[in-house]
Amino acid sequence: MDKKIYCVGIDENNESNINSAVSAVAGVTNCIANASKCQVFVSFDENVSGIEAAIDSAITSCGVDVL
């Protein structure tokens, strides 16, 4: 499943941190944080239990708020 997650607080300095944190979540196959669009595009296996909450948690751990 592909999902755009809109966020507040992304800047060019923390894009790579977000990419690393979200990519570390089991079941995530791709992650692209984009500060200019204030979004994180994530491809993941929706059959993994709790993955969407884990992705949101990984993003917020980088100091960014998920909308």
MARDO-478087 format. One record per residue (C-alpha): residue number from 0; residue in one letter; x negated, y negated, z. Coordinates in pm, whole numbers. Layout:
<node n="NUM" res="a" px="X" py="Y" pz="Z"/>
...
//
This chain:
<node n="0" res="m" px="0" py="0" pz="0"/>
<node n="1" res="d" px="-119" py="-352" pz="-75"/>
<node n="2" res="k" px="-27" py="-638" pz="154"/>
<node n="3" res="k" px="-101" py="-1010" pz="175"/>
<node n="4" res="i" px="-128" py="-1124" pz="534"/>
<node n="5" res="y" px="-100" py="-1498" pz="583"/>
<node n="6" res="c" px="-313" py="-1646" pz="858"/>
<node n="7" res="v" px="-413" py="-1969" pz="1030"/>
<node n="8" res="g" px="-776" py="-2045" pz="1108"/>
<node n="9" res="i" px="-963" py="-1873" pz="825"/>
<node n="10" res="d" px="-1267" py="-2060" pz="698"/>
<node n="11" res="e" px="-1559" py="-1964" pz="478"/>
<node n="12" res="n" px="-1770" py="-1892" pz="787"/>
<node n="13" res="n" px="-1546" py="-1612" pz="917"/>
<node n="14" res="e" px="-1431" py="-1450" pz="588"/>
<node n="15" res="s" px="-1707" py="-1187" pz="605"/>
<node n="16" res="n" px="-1633" py="-1113" pz="972"/>
<node n="17" res="i" px="-1267" py="-1054" pz="888"/>
<node n="18" res="n" px="-1358" py="-834" pz="592"/>
<node n="19" res="s" px="-1587" py="-624" pz="814"/>
<node n="20" res="a" px="-1340" py="-596" pz="1103"/>
<node n="21" res="v" px="-1043" py="-498" pz="886"/>
<node n="22" res="s" px="-1247" py="-261" pz="669"/>
<node n="23" res="a" px="-1349" py="-75" pz="986"/>
<node n="24" res="v" px="-984" py="19" pz="1054"/>
<node n="25" res="a" px="-917" py="384" pz="964"/>
<node n="26" res="g" px="-707" py="405" pz="649"/>
<node n="27" res="v" px="-808" py="67" pz="502"/>
<node n="28" res="t" px="-950" py="103" pz="151"/>
<node n="29" res="n" px="-1005" py="-265" pz="63"/>
<node n="30" res="c" px="-999" py="-604" pz="234"/>
<node n="31" res="i" px="-1050" py="-950" pz="88"/>
<node n="32" res="a" px="-1021" py="-1255" pz="316"/>
<node n="33" res="n" px="-963" py="-1579" pz="125"/>
<node n="34" res="a" px="-999" py="-1905" pz="319"/>
<node n="35" res="s" px="-868" py="-2124" pz="35"/>
<node n="36" res="k" px="-539" py="-1929" pz="26"/>
<node n="37" res="c" px="-527" py="-1871" pz="406"/>
<node n="38" res="q" px="-462" py="-1502" pz="348"/>
<node n="39" res="v" px="-613" py="-1158" pz="386"/>
<node n="40" res="f" px="-536" py="-908" pz="108"/>
<node n="41" res="v" px="-550" py="-551" pz="238"/>
<node n="42" res="s" px="-509" py="-214" pz="66"/>
<node n="43" res="f" px="-433" py="66" pz="309"/>
<node n="44" res="d" px="-271" py="406" pz="358"/>
<node n="45" res="e" px="70" py="336" pz="510"/>
<node n="46" res="n" px="92" py="697" pz="632"/>
<node n="47" res="v" px="-166" py="623" pz="904"/>
<node n="48" res="s" px="22" py="568" pz="1229"/>
<node n="49" res="g" px="-7" py="215" pz="1370"/>
<node n="50" res="i" px="-228" py="87" pz="1089"/>
<node n="51" res="e" px="-48" py="-245" pz="1039"/>
<node n="52" res="a" px="-81" py="-333" pz="1408"/>
<node n="53" res="a" px="-448" py="-229" pz="1399"/>
<node n="54" res="i" px="-510" py="-453" pz="1096"/>
<node n="55" res="d" px="-341" py="-749" pz="1269"/>
<node n="56" res="s" px="-548" py="-683" pz="1581"/>
<node n="57" res="a" px="-871" py="-672" pz="1378"/>
<node n="58" res="i" px="-785" py="-1008" pz="1220"/>
<node n="59" res="t" px="-698" py="-1175" pz="1551"/>
<node n="60" res="s" px="-1020" py="-1041" pz="1705"/>
<node n="61" res="c" px="-1202" py="-1276" pz="1466"/>
<node n="62" res="g" px="-1027" py="-1581" pz="1611"/>
<node n="63" res="v" px="-763" py="-1607" pz="1337"/>
<node n="64" res="d" px="-386" py="-1617" pz="1396"/>
<node n="65" res="v" px="-163" py="-1388" pz="1190"/>
<node n="66" res="l" px="164" py="-1545" pz="1078"/>
//
